[in-house]
Amino acid sequence: MLATLSNIPGTFDYRETISSWFRSVLLLQPEVSLMDGVPAVFQLHMVSWMLLAMLFPFTRLVHCLSLPLEYFSRRDIIYRRK
């Protein structure tokens, strides 16, 4: 959010640099030269995204990928009887 708020319209267009760089990363052919001249706050945002993506499988965040289908067919859980 800081990157978006600090970006004055007309000074830096991330669609011309970061989106092209991101596309090259997804194609497993990263073009590092596309990140030249990118403000530090946007570079920090990209580094934090990559760190989160690398740590994701080793944290509890991976639970958002599971589909709890048994939830709909399981019996009610009774924590305390009356």
KOLZATI-633432 format. One record per residue: z, x, y of N, C-alpha, C in turn. Coordinates in pm, whole numbers, plus 50000, padded with zeros to 5 digits. Layout:
residues N
NODE    nzz    nxx    nyy   cazz   caxx   cayy    czz    cxx    cyy
NODE      Z      X      Y      Z      X      Y      Z      X      Y
...
***
This chain:
residues 82
NODE    nzz    nxx    nyy   cazz   caxx   cayy    czz    cxx    cyy
NODE  50000  50083  49883  50000  50000  50000  50000  50088  50125
NODE  50072  50200  50116  50074  50293  50228  49934  50346  50257
NODE  49858  50372  50152  49722  50422  50171  49636  50318  50244
NODE  49648  50194  50207  49569  50090  50270  49612  50067  50414
NODE  49743  50065  50438  49792  50040  50573  49764  50156  50668
NODE  49766  50278  50615  49743  50393  50701  49595  50421  50725
NODE  49509  50354  50650  49366  50376  50663  49312  50292  50778
NODE  49266  50358  50881  49208  50290  50996  49064  50254  50959
NODE  49025  50129  50976  48887  50090  50940  48784  50179  51008
NODE  48688  50223  50930  48583  50308  50982  48609  50456  50969
NODE  48732  50496  50933  48762  50638  50922  48740  50691  50780
NODE  48775  50614  50681  48758  50658  50542  48721  50538  50457
NODE  48612  50551  50384  48567  50443  50296  48583  50490  50152
NODE  48686  50438  50085  48715  50480  49948  48606  50438  49851
NODE  48527  50338  49886  48423  50292  49794  48314  50396  49774
NODE  48298  50484  49872  48193  50586  49861  48240  50709  49784
NODE  48370  50732  49778  48420  50855  49714  48504  50825  49591
NODE  48612  50755  49608  48706  50736  49497  48646  50649  49387
NODE  48573  50545  49423  48516  50459  49318  48411  50535  49237
NODE  48332  50620  49303  48234  50702  49230  48304  50803  49141
NODE  48411  50863  49193  48488  50959  49114  48551  50889  48994
NODE  48608  50770  49015  48672  50695  48906  48570  50659  48798
NODE  48452  50620  48840  48346  50589  48744  48311  50713  48662
NODE  48306  50830  48727  48275  50952  48654  48387  50989  48557
NODE  48513  50959  48592  48625  50984  48502  48616  50893  48380
NODE  48582  50767  48401  48568  50673  48289  48454  50712  48195
NODE  48352  50776  48249  48240  50822  48166  48268  50958  48103
NODE  48390  51010  48124  48434  51139  48071  48349  51255  48122
NODE  48297  51240  48245  48224  51346  48312  48272  51353  48458
NODE  48400  51389  48479  48456  51384  48615  48386  51479  48712
NODE  48353  51424  48828  48293  51502  48935  48401  51529  49039
NODE  48463  51645  49030  48575  51681  49115  48533  51689  49261
NODE  48409  51724  49286  48362  51740  49424  48368  51610  49503
NODE  48370  51497  49436  48378  51368  49506  48514  51347  49572
NODE  48616  51420  49528  48749  51405  49587  48771  51499  49706
NODE  48671  51580  49741  48681  51664  49860  48682  51575  49984
NODE  48774  51599  50072  48781  51522  50196  48854  51390  50185
NODE  48904  51358  50067  48981  51234  50049  49122  51258  50102
NODE  49175  51167  50184  49311  51185  50237  49415  51202  50125
NODE  49519  51278  50158  49621  51313  50059  49690  51189  50001
NODE  49708  51085  50079  49777  50967  50029  49694  50898  49920
NODE  49561  50902  49931  49476  50846  49826  49476  50936  49703
NODE  49478  51067  49723  49486  51159  49610  49617  51142  49535
NODE  49726  51125  49608  49856  51102  49546  49855  50972  49465
NODE  49788  50872  49518  49777  50745  49447  49701  50763  49315
NODE  49596  50841  49315  49518  50865  49193  49599  50946  49091
NODE  49674  51045  49139  49756  51126  49048  49866  51041  48986
NODE  49929  50955  49066  50035  50869  49012  49979  50770  48911
NODE  49858  50721  48935  49795  50631  48839  49768  50703  48707
NODE  49719  50827  48715  49689  50901  48593  49817  50934  48515
NODE  49923  50969  48586  50051  50996  48518  50104  50870  48449
NODE  50095  50758  48516  50139  50632  48454  50055  50599  48332
NODE  49926  50621  48340  49837  50595  48226  49869  50685  48107
NODE  49907  50810  48135  49943  50902  48026  50078  50868  47965
NODE  50172  50821  48046  50305  50790  47996  50315  50650  47934
NODE  50220  50565  47963  50223  50425  47921  50252  50404  47773
NODE  50184  50473  47681  50210  50447  47538  50349  50489  47493
NODE  50418  50571  47570  50547  50622  47528  50663  50551  47596
NODE  50637  50444  47666  50741  50369  47735  50744  50226  47684
NODE  50836  50149  47734  50843  50008  47694  50732  49925  47756
NODE  50658  49982  47849  50547  49910  47909  50441  49872  47805
NODE  50437  49945  47695  50339  49917  47592  50360  49778  47530
NODE  50477  49720  47547  50503  49588  47492  50418  49480  47557
NODE  50366  49504  47675  50282  49403  47738  50148  49389  47665
NODE  50116  49482  47578  49992  49475  47502  50004  49396  47373
NODE  50126  49365  47333  50144  49292  47208  50137  49141  47233
NODE  50085  49072  47137  50076  48926  47146  50183  48865  47055
NODE  50285  48805  47111  50393  48751  47028  50355  48615  46968
NODE  50260  48615  46878  50213  48490  46820  50319  48423  46734
NODE  50407  48502  46673  50513  48443  46591  50613  48365  46676
NODE  50612  48387  46805  50703  48316  46896  50683  48165  46887
NODE  50559  48122  46872  50530  47979  46871  50568  47910  46740
NODE  50580  47985  46632  50611  47923  46504  50752  47955  46453
NODE  50827  48036  46523  50961  48072  46474  51061  47960  46503
NODE  51171  47965  46430  51276  47865  46451  51355  47900  46577
NODE  51426  47802  46630  51508  47825  46749  51620  47922  46716
NODE  51654  48004  46812  51765  48097  46796  51891  48031  46849
NODE  51992  48024  46764  52120  47965  46805  52218  48079  46822
NODE  52261  48098  46943  52353  48208  46972  52498  48169  46945
NODE  52530  48042  46965  52665  47998  46948  52664  47853  46899
NODE  52743  47824  46798  52751  47687  46747  52857  47612  46825
NODE  52836  47484  46839  52934  47402  46914  53054  47369  46829
***
